[in-house]
Amino acid sequence: MDSNAHFKYTPSVWLVPSLFLLVMWMVYFSEEFFNISFANLGVYPRTIGGAKGIVLSPFLHGDSQHLANNSVPFFILTAALIYFYRTISLKVLVYGILLSGLITWVIGRNAYHIGASGLVYVLVSFIFFKGLMTKYYRLIALSLTVVVIYGGMIWYVFPDVDKTISWEGHLGGLITGYIFAVRFKTPDYQKELQFEWQLPNYNPEDDKFMQRFDGNGNFVNLPEPEPEPEILSSDYNVFYEFKPNKEEDQNLKN
């Protein structure tokens, strides 16, 4: 598939992450306005009641700083996901929330785990690993860009780096993104072949241009073509005599 036919801008590139962020900020302002907390709706590991946080936790944040820190990378990474991986972007987002939340529910400490950072780690991990797996220069460049900007996030998947954050949620997101990069198939991003020498069955020995070079790479003239065999013509002359049939002969006499 030609990459130019696949990488197309649509309003969903900015609309989808904007809608997610709108919900997150509305939830936060609702807590502030009504002076309540939805933290108890987050993931509480290994409890039935805490399982609802698998779906709800990405939309819950402890304070405005927490929400702001997640909003910027979430918007950028989601926009990149939709632009470069449009056909599977929805699966990465929806299943990413579910699987990363489930991993957090299984391995997490006995505390409420909230925030969209787990989903951010899903996006970072998926975009990085999938770009390398495609071996396509644009997506590899995107992977390297993600590493340069967000590579420092890797430290927050380890315990005791910061006891106030959910390293379990970050680790769950990292694992989820890698699994999706392996499992989710993407189109062939290679450009259509335009030249004969790009074809897999190309034989340089049959190429007239390559025949101009010897084994050492020196330019040489092509050998003179063999003369075509001479076609001998006949020296015989052919004469035709017209003989009418009987009926035509009678008509001629009359």
Secondary structure, DSSP 8 states (H G I E B T S, - for coil): --HHHH----THHHHHHHHHHHHHHHHHHHHHHHT---GGGSB-TT-TGGGGHHHHGGG--SSHHHHHHHHHHHHHHHHHHHHHSGGGHHHHHHHHHHHHHHHHHHH--SS-B-STHHHHHHHHHHHHHHHHHHT-HHHHHHHHHHHHHHGGGGGGGSTTS-TTS-HHHHHHHHHHHHHHHHHS----------SGGGSTT--GGG-TTGGGB-TTS-B--------------------------HHHHHHHH-
